[in-house]
Amino acid sequence: MKVKRIVLASRPGIDKEPKPENFRLEEADFREELSDGQVLANTLYLSVDPYLRYCMNEESAGSYLLVWKISEVLSSNGIGVVEQSRSSQYKVGDIVSHFNWPWQTKCILDGSSLKKLDPSLVDGHLSHYLGLLGSTGLTALLGIKEQGHVTPGANQTLVVSGAAGACGSLAGQIGRLLGCSRVIGICGTNEKCAVLTSELGFDGALNYKLPGLAYKLKACCPNGVDIYFDNVGGEISDIVISQMKKNSHLVLCGQISQYNKGAAFAIDPQTETTLKDCNITRELFLLLNYTDQYDSANLQLIEWLRAGKLKAKETIVDGIENTAEHKS
């Protein structure tokens, strides 16, 4: 049989943005021969996340990331349905997920590396298992919980950059649920700002592409910033850090503005001085360091989702041929 797949055609290079020509759609022969313990699955959803930019580099930012190879199939978090099984753990029709799902329409996977999903927990909305109940939601919750140091009743202000993205939009809502009294988001369009304040409960939202970000942030946070959930790095983060209080906390989740550059977690010297002088914690958040909390965190996320306290904003694009051109 034939399958469609996406392979890496070329590397974008440092200081260059990925382009469609860096990827190639192929139709390849596929043999449905399973070994003991394996399953054949039909791909349903693939997650296209900012960190995947690192997978295009010759050397990733950390040993926890897989570097994609030229002319080989790409991979990321994915969900599929079992079509054939030689694993005692899974039967035909089971919905499964994998952290390293190949970007092709059908694939053979080892059952030992899969996780069985319960569609009833998300009312059939399976894509939530890649977002709100996947690494995105876990990062938002555990990042805020473990490194944000929220203290209910302490009148803390949380600022989230990349606030309209999958992780940022959840982080802001979770910060409120855990006890922050004020939540401000930074994003890139007025439309996104409106969604944050009208649908997701943010107290304010700022478009960083408009002039006067520092002044506007000061107006939104007159008493300073207690917690900063950083998804972007660069100039935006320099502005936020300059307005953080002494002994405040920065959750270093992502640095999307720097991913096309060599040193993604580098920091401006003046900003580094501010961090030291104000005793601001700035720790890189790695979800893999908190595997023992995944189950309890997912239970909390499910509870909030079912209670209507947490909303997930998704961008879903049909067709594997469009995978490399969109992010969700």
GICORGI-V552056 format. One record per residue. N is the residue number from 0. PHI is phi in whole degrees, -180 to 180 (none if undefined). OMEGA is omega in degrees with one decimal (none if undefined). D_LAST is the distance of its C-alpha to the last C-alpha in Angstrom with 1 decimal. Layout:
N:PHI:OMEGA:D_LAST  N:PHI:OMEGA:D_LAST
This chain:
0:none:-179.6:29.9  1:-108:172.2:27.1  2:-129:171.7:23.5  3:-95:179.8:20.7  4:-150:176.8:19.0  5:-111:177.2:17.1  6:-120:176.4:19.2  7:-82:-178.8:19.4  8:-83:-179.6:21.9  9:-163:178.3:22.5  10:-92:178.9:21.5  11:-64:-175.6:20.3  12:91:179.5:22.9  13:-74:179.9:23.1  14:65:176.0:22.6  15:-133:178.9:20.8  16:-83:175.4:17.4  17:-61:179.7:15.9  18:-128:-179.7:16.8  19:-54:-178.1:16.5  20:-71:174.6:20.0  21:-75:-177.8:19.0  22:-124:-179.2:17.7  23:-139:174.1:19.8  24:-87:-179.6:19.5  25:-125:168.1:22.5  26:-114:-172.9:24.5  27:-128:174.2:26.4  28:-69:-176.4:29.1  29:-140:-179.2:28.2  30:-102:-177.2:31.0  31:-87:-179.7:30.6  32:-107:-176.8:32.9  33:-100:170.1:32.1  34:-94:178.4:33.9  35:-58:179.0:34.8  36:91:-177.9:32.0  37:-100:173.6:29.3  38:-131:169.9:27.1  39:-102:-176.5:25.8  40:-126:173.5:22.3  41:-94:-176.3:20.4  42:-72:177.9:16.7  43:-107:-177.7:14.7  44:-140:172.0:11.1  45:-126:-179.8:9.6  46:-97:179.5:6.9  47:-108:-170.0:5.8  48:-116:-179.0:6.7  49:-56:-176.1:9.0  50:-62:-178.0:12.0  51:-64:175.5:12.0  52:-59:178.7:13.7  53:-66:-178.7:16.6  54:-69:178.2:16.9  55:-88:-178.1:17.9  56:-80:175.5:20.8  57:-62:176.8:24.3  58:-127:-178.1:24.4  59:-77:-179.0:21.5  60:-73:180.0:21.5  61:-164:-177.2:22.8  62:-67:-179.2:24.3  63:-79:-179.5:21.6  64:-105:177.9:19.2  65:-89:178.2:19.9  66:-87:178.1:20.6  67:-69:179.2:19.8  68:-105:-179.8:23.0  69:-59:177.4:23.8  70:69:175.3:24.0  71:-109:-175.1:22.6  72:-66:176.4:19.7  73:-75:179.3:16.4  74:-155:174.9:15.1  75:-165:175.5:12.5  76:-61:-177.6:12.2  77:-150:178.4:12.8  78:-133:177.6:14.6  79:-152:178.3:17.6  80:-118:-177.3:20.9  81:-72:178.7:24.2  82:-105:174.2:26.4  83:-141:-178.5:29.2  84:-147:168.2:30.3  85:-123:176.8:32.9  86:-115:178.8:31.7  87:-71:-177.0:33.7  88:-84:-171.6:30.6  89:-133:177.0:28.6  90:-121:178.6:29.7  91:-59:-179.2:28.5  92:100:177.9:26.0  93:-66:174.9:24.6  94:-96:-174.9:20.8  95:-132:176.1:19.9  96:-129:179.6:17.3  97:-151:-177.7:17.6  98:-76:-175.9:16.2  99:-135:-174.6:17.0  100:-80:179.2:16.2  101:-65:178.0:17.2  102:-82:174.5:15.1  103:-147:-169.1:17.8  104:-68:174.4:18.6  105:-137:179.9:21.2  106:-154:175.8:22.2  107:-107:-175.0:24.9  108:-132:174.8:24.2  109:-75:-178.8:26.7  110:-60:-178.0:26.9  111:-66:-177.7:27.7  112:-102:-177.4:24.2  113:-97:173.9:22.4  114:-126:179.0:21.7  115:-80:-177.1:22.7  116:-109:178.4:20.5  117:-108:-178.2:22.1  118:-59:-176.5:20.5  119:-67:-178.9:22.9  120:-69:-179.3:21.5  121:-120:-179.5:18.4  122:52:177.7:20.4  123:81:-178.4:18.9  124:-85:-169.8:15.3  125:-62:-177.7:14.4  126:-61:176.5:10.6  127:-60:-179.8:11.7  128:-72:173.3:13.2  129:-98:-177.1:10.0  130:-112:-174.6:8.9  131:-56:-179.8:12.0  132:-105:177.9:14.5  133:-110:-177.6:13.0  134:-63:179.8:13.1  135:-64:-179.8:10.7  136:-66:178.6:13.3  137:-64:178.4:16.1  138:-63:-179.7:15.5  139:-62:-176.8:15.5  140:-70:-176.4:18.6  141:-71:176.0:20.5  142:-64:178.2:19.8  143:-66:-175.0:21.3  144:-67:-172.3:23.9  145:-87:-175.4:25.2  146:-118:179.4:25.0  147:-84:178.4:24.8  148:55:177.0:28.2  149:-72:177.4:27.8  150:-121:-179.2:31.3  151:-55:178.9:31.6  152:86:-177.2:34.1  153:-92:176.6:34.0  154:58:-177.2:32.5  155:-85:176.0:29.7  156:-107:177.9:27.2  157:-109:173.0:23.6  158:-116:179.8:21.6  159:-122:172.4:17.8  160:-95:-171.9:16.4  161:60:-167.8:12.7  162:-72:179.3:13.3  163:-94:177.0:10.8  164:-78:-176.2:7.8  165:-59:-178.0:6.9  166:-78:-177.8:10.2  167:-62:-178.7:12.2  168:-66:176.2:12.1  169:-76:-178.8:13.4  170:-59:178.9:15.8  171:-63:178.9:17.5  172:-65:-178.9:18.1  173:-68:176.3:19.4  174:-57:176.9:21.5  175:-64:-177.8:23.2  176:-64:-179.4:23.8  177:-83:173.5:25.3  178:133:175.7:27.7  179:-67:-177.8:26.6  180:-90:-179.0:28.5  181:-144:-178.2:26.4  182:-130:-179.4:22.7  183:-120:179.3:21.6  184:-112:174.9:18.2  185:-121:-179.2:17.7  186:-148:-167.1:15.0  187:-110:177.3:15.2  188:-143:176.8:16.3  189:-66:179.2:18.8  190:-64:178.2:16.6  191:-66:177.0:14.1  192:-58:-178.8:17.3  193:-65:178.2:18.7  194:-64:-179.0:15.9  195:-60:-175.5:16.4  196:-85:-175.3:20.1  197:-89:-175.5:20.6  198:-113:-170.8:18.1  199:-109:171.7:17.2  200:82:175.4:20.7  201:-70:178.7:20.5  202:-76:179.0:24.0  203:-159:178.6:23.0  204:-146:-175.7:20.2  205:-122:176.6:20.9  206:-89:-175.0:19.7  207:-70:-179.8:20.3  208:-81:176.6:20.8  209:-92:-178.1:23.9  210:-68:172.8:27.1  211:84:-177.7:28.5  212:-59:-178.1:25.7  213:-60:-179.8:28.3  214:-65:-178.6:30.6  215:-67:178.5:28.1  216:-65:177.9:26.8  217:-63:179.0:30.4  218:-67:179.6:31.0  219:-78:-176.6:28.2  220:-126:-174.1:29.3  221:-62:-179.9:33.1  222:-98:179.4:33.9  223:95:-176.0:31.4  224:-108:179.6:28.3  225:-90:-176.6:28.7  226:-137:177.9:25.3  227:-124:175.6:22.5  228:-97:-169.5:19.1  229:-96:176.0:18.1  230:-110:-168.1:14.7  231:-123:-176.7:15.9  232:69:175.4:19.6  233:65:-173.4:21.9  234:-62:-180.0:23.8  235:-61:-179.7:21.7  236:-67:176.3:22.4  237:-59:179.9:26.0  238:-66:-179.3:26.5  239:-64:-177.9:25.2  240:-61:-179.9:27.3  241:-65:-178.6:30.3  242:-112:179.4:30.2  243:-83:-179.7:29.8  244:-76:171.6:32.9  245:-66:178.3:35.1  246:63:177.6:34.1  247:-88:-170.5:30.5  248:-134:178.2:27.5  249:-116:176.3:24.4  250:-94:-176.3:21.6  251:-87:-176.6:20.3  252:-88:-177.2:16.8  253:-153:-178.5:15.3  254:-142:-169.6:16.6  255:-58:179.8:13.9  256:-69:-175.3:16.7  257:-111:-171.6:18.8  258:-67:177.2:16.8  259:-88:-178.1:18.5  260:-110:-174.7:21.8  261:-74:-175.8:24.1  262:-107:-172.1:24.5  263:-69:-175.4:21.2  264:-107:175.2:22.9  265:-67:-175.9:26.0  266:-140:179.2:27.2  267:-61:-178.1:29.4  268:-56:179.5:33.1  269:-66:178.0:33.7  270:-66:177.7:30.6  271:-63:176.9:31.8  272:-64:178.1:35.1  273:-61:179.3:33.7  274:-59:-178.5:32.0  275:-71:-177.0:35.3  276:-65:-177.6:37.5  277:-98:178.9:35.6  278:54:179.8:34.9  279:-91:177.2:31.2  280:-74:177.4:29.4  281:-140:-175.6:26.5  282:-110:174.4:25.4  283:-69:179.7:22.6  284:-91:175.7:20.6  285:-119:-176.9:20.3  286:-58:-177.5:19.0  287:-63:178.3:21.4  288:-78:-173.6:24.3  289:-127:-177.6:23.9  290:-59:-179.0:23.8  291:-70:-178.9:26.8  292:-107:-176.4:24.9  293:-57:-175.0:22.0  294:-63:-179.2:23.9  295:-66:178.8:25.2  296:-67:178.4:21.9  297:-65:176.7:20.3  298:-62:178.2:23.3  299:-65:179.9:22.9  300:-63:178.0:19.3  301:-63:179.4:20.4  302:-60:179.5:23.4  303:-65:179.9:21.5  304:-62:-177.5:19.1  305:-67:179.4:22.2  306:-83:-179.2:24.1  307:76:-178.6:21.6  308:-89:-176.9:21.4  309:-134:-179.0:17.7  310:-117:179.2:14.9  311:-109:174.7:11.2  312:-100:-175.3:9.0  313:-126:168.4:6.2  314:-118:-177.8:4.9  315:-117:-179.4:6.7  316:-116:-179.0:8.5  317:-82:173.2:11.9  318:98:-178.9:13.8  319:-64:179.2:13.7  320:-65:179.3:15.2  321:-100:-172.4:12.0  322:-60:-174.2:9.9  323:-77:-177.0:11.1  324:-107:-175.2:10.5  325:-135:172.0:6.8  326:-131:-178.1:3.8  327:-118:none:0.0
